């Protein structure tokens, strides 16, 4: 009896540990395959960029309390890394370090390549849906504040229906709120 229950506990733990979507698993597998290829080809820039991606993804997995890893989590991680590198490019250009800025731009291109492989909506598609949603909400209640708009959005279904992360939807709402409500 004790052996059966401990085996059951192990199976449950394993299924909870590996609670990720198929697209997430495929993206990680693709990264690891490309890492091997870049090591064989001695492409240091791509190798180091992919290592950095895998490291950041692992850190996000550790920090993620829900243990549910999906392509939206990867998309947000890639977006964050792209944003960091854009800031670095600006700093390097301000300090007249064009060589380092070029390296960061190449890293951005590599990260964008992997971001575009994910089955998620583009930022333009999300922006269009958010503008449509904001116009619909404005027709019903034209005097809403930004925080009240967030209350009108169904956060459980909207990200899945729109194939994007809730973080992308939130940032798009903040960006387009003033243009629609004023």
DAUR-V278601 format. One record per residue. N is the residue number from 1. RES is the residue in one letter. SS is DSSP state (2 for helix, 1 for strand, 0 for the rest). PSI is psi in radians with two decimals (none if undefined). NEAR is the number of other ideal C-beta (glycine too) atoms within 10 Angstrom. Layout:
N/RES/SS/PSI/NEAR ; N/RES/SS/PSI/NEAR
This chain:
1/X/0/-0.77/5 ; 2/X/2/-0.68/6 ; 3/X/2/-0.70/7 ; 4/X/2/-0.74/8 ; 5/X/2/-0.66/9 ; 6/X/2/-0.60/10 ; 7/X/2/-0.65/10 ; 8/X/2/-0.74/10 ; 9/X/2/-0.72/10 ; 10/X/2/-0.75/10 ; 11/X/2/-0.72/10 ; 12/X/2/-0.77/10 ; 13/X/2/-0.72/10 ; 14/X/2/-0.70/10 ; 15/X/2/-0.57/9 ; 16/X/2/-0.63/10 ; 17/X/2/-0.66/9 ; 18/X/0/0.77/10 ; 19/X/0/1.41/13 ; 20/X/1/2.77/18 ; 21/X/0/2.89/16 ; 22/X/2/-0.69/10 ; 23/X/2/-0.66/16 ; 24/X/2/-0.85/20 ; 25/X/2/-0.73/13 ; 26/X/2/-0.68/14 ; 27/X/2/-0.73/24 ; 28/X/2/-0.74/18 ; 29/X/2/-0.73/10 ; 30/X/2/-0.73/13 ; 31/X/2/-0.78/17 ; 32/X/2/-0.66/12 ; 33/X/2/-0.78/11 ; 34/X/2/-0.53/19 ; 35/X/2/-0.78/18 ; 36/X/2/-0.75/11 ; 37/X/2/-0.77/13 ; 38/X/2/-0.52/19 ; 39/X/2/-0.72/14 ; 40/X/2/-0.73/9 ; 41/X/0/-0.06/10 ; 42/X/0/0.69/8 ; 43/X/0/1.61/15 ; 44/X/2/-0.70/10 ; 45/X/2/-0.86/12 ; 46/X/2/-0.72/19 ; 47/X/2/-0.85/18 ; 48/X/2/-0.63/15 ; 49/X/2/-0.79/25 ; 50/X/2/-0.68/24 ; 51/X/2/-0.73/14 ; 52/X/2/-0.70/14 ; 53/X/2/-0.86/23 ; 54/X/2/-0.66/14 ; 55/X/2/-0.79/10 ; 56/X/2/-0.69/15 ; 57/X/2/-0.73/20 ; 58/X/2/-0.73/11 ; 59/X/2/-0.71/11 ; 60/X/2/-0.69/15 ; 61/X/2/-0.73/15 ; 62/X/2/-0.73/8 ; 63/X/2/-0.41/7 ; 64/X/0/1.99/11 ; 65/X/0/-0.49/6 ; 66/X/0/-0.22/7 ; 67/X/0/0.31/11 ; 68/X/0/1.91/13 ; 69/X/1/2.20/19 ; 70/X/0/3.11/19 ; 71/X/2/-0.42/22 ; 72/X/2/-0.63/23 ; 73/X/2/-0.74/20 ; 74/X/2/-0.75/26 ; 75/X/2/-0.78/23 ; 76/X/2/-0.68/18 ; 77/X/2/-0.81/19 ; 78/X/2/-0.73/23 ; 79/X/2/-0.73/18 ; 80/X/2/-0.76/14 ; 81/X/2/-0.66/20 ; 82/X/2/-0.76/16 ; 83/X/2/-0.74/11 ; 84/X/2/-0.73/15 ; 85/X/2/-0.59/21 ; 86/X/2/-0.70/13 ; 87/X/2/-0.70/11 ; 88/X/2/-0.70/18 ; 89/X/2/-0.79/20 ; 90/X/2/-0.76/12 ; 91/X/2/-0.74/13 ; 92/X/2/-0.71/18 ; 93/X/2/-0.63/13 ; 94/X/2/-0.53/9 ; 95/X/0/0.24/10 ; 96/X/0/0.80/9 ; 97/X/0/1.24/15 ; 98/X/2/-0.57/11 ; 99/X/2/-0.77/8 ; 100/X/2/-0.62/15 ; 101/X/2/-0.71/19 ; 102/X/2/-0.69/12 ; 103/X/2/-0.79/18 ; 104/X/2/-0.67/20 ; 105/X/2/-0.68/14 ; 106/X/2/-0.65/14 ; 107/X/2/-0.68/22 ; 108/X/2/-0.76/20 ; 109/X/2/-0.70/12 ; 110/X/2/-0.78/20 ; 111/X/2/-0.72/22 ; 112/X/2/-0.59/13 ; 113/X/2/-0.78/13 ; 114/X/2/-0.57/19 ; 115/X/2/-0.67/19 ; 116/X/2/-0.33/10 ; 117/X/2/-0.28/16 ; 118/X/0/2.47/18 ; 119/X/0/1.11/12 ; 120/X/0/2.81/24 ; 121/X/0/2.60/20 ; 122/X/0/2.87/13 ; 123/X/2/-0.58/15 ; 124/X/2/-0.71/8 ; 125/X/2/-0.72/13 ; 126/X/2/-0.77/21 ; 127/X/2/-0.74/18 ; 128/X/2/-0.75/14 ; 129/X/2/-0.66/17 ; 130/X/2/-0.75/26 ; 131/X/2/-0.74/16 ; 132/X/2/-0.77/11 ; 133/X/2/-0.77/20 ; 134/X/2/-0.68/21 ; 135/X/2/-0.68/12 ; 136/X/2/-0.78/11 ; 137/X/2/-0.65/18 ; 138/X/2/-0.63/15 ; 139/X/2/-0.68/8 ; 140/X/2/-0.76/8 ; 141/X/0/1.64/10 ; 142/X/0/-0.19/8 ; 143/X/0/0.44/7 ; 144/X/0/2.60/17 ; 145/X/0/2.92/10 ; 146/X/2/-0.80/11 ; 147/X/2/-0.50/7 ; 148/X/2/-0.54/11 ; 149/X/2/-0.72/20 ; 150/X/2/-0.59/15 ; 151/X/2/-0.41/9 ; 152/X/2/-0.29/13 ; 153/X/0/2.34/18 ; 154/X/0/1.73/8 ; 155/X/0/-0.23/11 ; 156/X/0/-0.63/8 ; 157/X/0/-0.54/9 ; 158/X/2/-0.86/15 ; 159/X/2/-0.69/22 ; 160/X/2/-0.72/11 ; 161/X/2/-0.66/9 ; 162/X/2/-0.09/19 ; 163/X/0/0.92/16 ; 164/X/0/2.99/24 ; 165/X/0/2.71/22 ; 166/X/2/-0.50/16 ; 167/X/2/-0.71/15 ; 168/X/2/-0.70/22 ; 169/X/2/-0.78/22 ; 170/X/2/-0.83/15 ; 171/X/2/-0.60/17 ; 172/X/2/-0.67/21 ; 173/X/2/-0.79/21 ; 174/X/2/-0.72/13 ; 175/X/2/-0.73/13 ; 176/X/2/-0.03/17 ; 177/X/2/-0.87/18 ; 178/X/2/-0.68/9 ; 179/X/2/-0.53/9 ; 180/X/2/-0.70/17 ; 181/X/2/0.07/16 ; 182/X/0/none/5
